[in-house]
Amino acid sequence: MTRQAPLIAELVNLATARRRGGASVQPLAGEDLVTAFAAQLGDQASASLRALPDAGPRLAELAAELRQALLAERPAGQASHINAMIRRYGAQPYLVEDVGQPFHLHFHGWGGTQVEALGGEFATALALIVDGYGPERFGACEAHQCEAVYIDLTRNASRRYCSAACTARAKTAAYRNRRQM
């Protein structure tokens, strides 16, 4: 499920963040959101998503739900959001043998479309991350003028920024502030 973490953060950031990396951005919607997010998926999932006529609004709704779960104030609220998503998307485990990989679990939702499949998969991934790493592993970037989210899977739970670029910007700003004093 840890391989889902970057996809979850990317969807949330594409559809909901108004500031990223120190710049104002327009959250993507509609076909633009579908195109940008589908590029992150494998060929089959990408084609299924692009073929769905209302994928843009559905992805935006999923992104908003994920953002609420990621940024919930308390662990109980986080668990409540995640559990509601698992129920809503009908996440059901099943074994899959991908090319070059042993059997492993997937948790696609039963809604029938690629968005519901992703909703079930992502909700379960968040639940497994909370179970394995703890509820404090989700956050909003601490860099100035950035609203992007991240999922921290580091060994020591030390992540504070959404990307290497925001980490570098924050370190540069801190250095400049120290030099001025």
C-alpha positions as CSV (number, residue, x, y, z in Angstrom):
1,M,0.0,0.0,0.0
2,T,3.0,2.3,0.4
3,R,3.2,2.5,-3.4
4,Q,-0.2,4.2,-3.4
5,A,1.0,7.1,-1.1
6,P,2.5,9.2,-3.9
7,L,-0.6,8.8,-6.1
8,I,-2.9,9.8,-3.2
9,A,-0.8,12.9,-2.5
10,E,-0.6,13.8,-6.2
11,L,-4.4,13.5,-6.7
12,V,-5.1,15.7,-3.7
13,N,-2.4,18.3,-4.7
14,L,-3.6,18.5,-8.3
15,A,-7.2,18.9,-7.4
16,T,-7.2,21.0,-4.2
17,A,-4.0,22.9,-3.6
18,R,-4.1,26.7,-4.5
19,R,-0.5,27.3,-3.7
20,R,2.3,24.9,-4.5
21,G,6.1,25.4,-4.4
22,G,5.7,29.1,-3.5
23,A,3.5,29.9,-6.5
24,S,-0.2,30.3,-6.9
25,V,-1.8,27.6,-9.0
26,Q,-5.3,26.8,-10.2
27,P,-6.5,23.5,-8.9
28,L,-7.2,21.2,-11.9
29,A,-10.7,20.1,-12.7
30,G,-12.6,18.3,-15.4
31,E,-10.6,16.9,-18.3
32,D,-7.4,18.7,-17.2
33,L,-7.5,16.8,-13.9
34,V,-8.2,13.5,-15.6
35,T,-5.4,14.0,-18.1
36,A,-2.8,15.0,-15.5
37,F,-3.7,12.3,-13.0
38,A,-4.2,9.5,-15.6
39,A,-0.6,10.1,-16.7
40,Q,0.5,8.8,-13.2
41,L,-1.4,5.5,-13.6
42,G,-0.6,2.4,-15.6
43,D,-1.9,2.0,-19.1
44,Q,-5.0,0.0,-18.3
45,A,-6.1,2.2,-15.3
46,S,-5.3,5.3,-17.3
47,A,-7.4,4.2,-20.3
48,S,-10.3,3.2,-18.0
49,L,-10.2,6.6,-16.3
50,R,-10.1,8.6,-19.5
51,A,-13.0,6.6,-20.9
52,L,-15.3,7.6,-18.0
53,P,-17.4,10.6,-19.1
54,D,-17.7,12.2,-15.6
55,A,-14.2,11.2,-14.3
56,G,-13.2,14.8,-13.6
57,P,-15.9,15.7,-11.1
58,R,-15.6,12.3,-9.5
59,L,-11.8,12.6,-9.1
60,A,-12.2,16.1,-7.6
61,E,-14.7,14.7,-5.1
62,L,-12.4,11.9,-4.2
63,A,-9.5,14.3,-3.8
64,A,-11.5,16.5,-1.5
65,E,-12.4,13.4,0.7
66,L,-8.8,12.3,0.8
67,R,-7.6,15.9,1.8
68,Q,-10.1,15.8,4.7
69,A,-8.8,12.5,5.8
70,L,-5.1,13.5,5.5
71,L,-5.5,16.8,7.3
72,A,-8.0,15.8,10.1
73,E,-7.2,17.5,13.4
74,R,-7.3,14.4,15.6
75,P,-6.7,10.7,15.0
76,A,-10.3,9.9,15.7
77,G,-11.5,12.3,13.0
78,Q,-8.9,10.9,10.6
79,A,-10.2,7.3,11.3
80,S,-13.8,8.4,10.9
81,H,-13.0,9.9,7.5
82,I,-11.0,6.9,6.3
83,N,-13.7,4.4,7.6
84,A,-16.4,6.4,5.8
85,M,-14.4,6.2,2.6
86,I,-13.8,2.5,2.9
87,R,-17.6,2.0,3.3
88,R,-18.5,4.4,0.6
89,Y,-16.2,2.9,-2.0
90,G,-16.8,-0.7,-0.9
91,A,-13.1,-1.6,-0.6
92,Q,-12.8,-5.4,-1.0
93,P,-9.5,-7.3,-0.8
94,Y,-8.5,-9.7,-3.6
95,L,-5.2,-11.2,-4.7
96,V,-3.5,-10.1,-7.9
97,E,-0.4,-11.4,-9.7
98,D,1.1,-8.6,-11.7
99,V,3.7,-9.3,-14.3
100,G,7.0,-9.9,-12.6
101,Q,5.5,-9.6,-9.1
102,P,4.2,-12.3,-6.7
103,F,0.6,-12.3,-5.6
104,H,-0.3,-9.3,-3.5
105,L,-3.5,-7.7,-2.2
106,H,-5.5,-5.0,-4.0
107,F,-8.5,-3.3,-2.5
108,H,-10.5,-1.9,-5.4
109,G,-13.9,-0.5,-4.7
110,W,-17.0,-2.3,-6.1
111,G,-18.6,0.8,-7.7
112,G,-17.8,-0.3,-11.2
113,T,-15.8,2.7,-12.4
114,Q,-12.1,3.4,-12.2
115,V,-12.7,6.3,-9.8
116,E,-14.6,4.0,-7.3
117,A,-11.8,1.4,-7.8
118,L,-9.2,4.1,-6.9
119,G,-11.4,5.3,-4.0
120,G,-11.4,1.9,-2.4
121,E,-7.7,1.4,-3.0
122,F,-6.7,4.8,-1.7
123,A,-9.0,4.6,1.4
124,T,-7.6,1.2,2.3
125,A,-4.0,2.4,1.7
126,L,-4.6,5.3,4.2
127,A,-6.0,2.8,6.7
128,L,-3.0,0.5,6.3
129,I,-0.6,3.5,6.6
130,V,-2.3,4.6,9.9
131,D,-2.2,1.0,11.1
132,G,1.5,0.5,10.2
133,Y,3.0,3.9,10.7
134,G,0.6,5.8,12.9
135,P,-1.9,8.6,12.4
136,E,0.7,11.4,12.4
137,R,2.1,10.5,9.0
138,F,0.0,12.8,6.9
139,G,0.5,16.5,6.7
140,A,0.5,19.8,4.8
141,C,3.7,21.2,3.5
142,E,5.3,23.7,5.9
143,A,7.1,25.7,3.2
144,H,5.9,29.3,2.7
145,Q,3.1,29.6,0.2
146,C,2.5,25.9,-0.3
147,E,-0.7,24.0,0.5
148,A,0.4,20.7,-0.9
149,V,-0.1,17.5,1.2
150,Y,2.4,14.7,1.8
151,I,2.4,11.2,3.3
152,D,5.5,10.6,5.4
153,L,6.8,7.0,5.1
154,T,10.2,7.8,6.4
155,R,11.7,5.7,9.1
156,N,11.8,8.5,11.7
157,A,8.7,10.4,10.7
158,S,10.8,13.5,9.9
159,R,9.1,14.8,6.7
160,R,7.8,18.4,6.8
161,Y,7.7,19.3,3.2
162,C,5.8,18.1,0.1
163,S,8.8,17.9,-2.2
164,A,12.6,18.4,-2.5
165,A,12.0,21.8,-4.1
166,C,10.0,23.0,-1.0
167,T,12.6,21.6,1.3
168,A,15.3,23.5,-0.5
169,R,13.2,26.7,-0.5
170,A,12.6,26.5,3.2
171,K,16.3,25.8,4.0
172,T,17.4,28.7,1.8
173,A,14.9,31.0,3.5
174,A,16.1,29.9,7.0
175,Y,19.7,30.4,5.9
176,R,19.0,33.9,4.6
177,N,17.2,34.7,7.9
178,R,20.1,33.6,10.0
179,R,22.6,35.6,7.9
180,Q,20.5,38.8,8.3
181,M,20.6,38.5,12.1
